[in-house]
Amino acid sequence: YECPRGICHTFKGSRGAYAARLVGKVTGTGPSGHAPFLNRAAIAMMRLANIVATLWIILLMLLIVGDILGRELFGNPIAGVPEMVKFSIVGIVFLQISHTHHSGEMIRSDGILGMIRRRRPAIATGMDIFAQLCGAVFAAVLAWTVWPKMIRAYDRAEMEGISGHFTLPVWPFLGLIVLGSALLVMSFTITATNGMKNLRKQT
């Protein structure tokens, strides 16, 4: 077992091995010096975001049903349902997108990649790594772009809806875009890192 560089190099024999195991347990580093603990934490965040989005969908369905029943039976619909549905869709998508990608369920066109993989697995893996890195850059740019808009919406207390009828703040939904994009960056990065490990094995 190897500990991170510069921490256990002064230990020898059984003391060095014990120190290496101790540091590995604390930092979560594996035999190759990587940090699977960080990966597990990121994946746990993606799963939690997915669970929150799923519960959100259920509540949204109940809200829509309640609005329809209130409108048809009592002539008194729930105020603000269209606005809540509109913004909820954005929040749900960005809460679930990272987990969808990490689970390998995101829609992608891989016909050409599959043909290359059968003949040149290493080249196909390299292409996939490049695609994952491009995705990480795109998600990072999206988070970077939306962040100042979220801050501005918070500072100005921007609201959506009809004044005097129903309004809701805009900045939490922009914040979900930033959060979802950041989690997507982590998912792309983890996938690219795993691809690099497979590429080293293939070459």
Disulfide bonds with the S-S distance in Angstrom:
none
